[in-house]
Amino acid sequence: MRSISFWRAADPLILASKSTIRITLLRQAGLPVIPISADIDERTMSANLENSSDLGTEIAKHLAREKALAVSKLHPDHYVIGADQTLALGNQLLHKPGTRDEAHEQLQNLSSKTHILTSAATLVRNGETICSASDQARLAMRALTDAEIRHYLEAAGDDALASVGSYQLEGLGIHLFERIEGDYFTILGLPLLFLLRELRAKGLVAL
């Protein structure tokens, strides 16, 4: 299949992450992206903001910016996108589970409840913020029995440990939900429509 690019800058776009889904979304949108992981302490940065009145949004925006800035320092003149996603269940912020038992506990807590996903992205160049975007989605998880959770985790395998909330909506995680309100790309971890709008406004994409 012929590769088409809508990116106008001379240097390729850098994504300050190696998230497979974010890389795929950007490349499918015609952006020639190079993934480079950002070396930052996300947990410590998150902890410093957990008294914020808008917990999920502030942390997602802050981490997206810090990831972009960290990579931008190492790659002058390149445009760098940093992205982050948070999951808030009431006043509780959830993180990626470290083990199958932690994933089971997360899904027990999310069962029968509605949680909020916030995705944020920031574009920087030479340490300067060019634009930023964020968006939220509300997801209502259906009532799950312990047997259903075990069956899902067995089927999902390590994929359940790769995402906050212990699910990937684009895969088997879709079985866990009864209602979803919000943009699909935001749920996958990148407010792509908002980001593309900002890039068009800055003259960085051709379509």
ABEGO torsion letter per residue (X at the ends): XBBBBABABABBBBBBBABAAAAAAAAAAGBBBBBBBBBBBAAAAAAAAAABABAAAAAAAAAAAAAAAAAAAABBGBBBBBBBBBBBBEABBBBBBABAAAAAAAAAAABGBBBBBBBBBBBBBGGBBABBBBBBBBBBBBBBBAAAAAAAAAAAEAAAAABBGGBBAABAAAAABABBBEBAAAAAGBBAAAAAAAAAAAGABAX
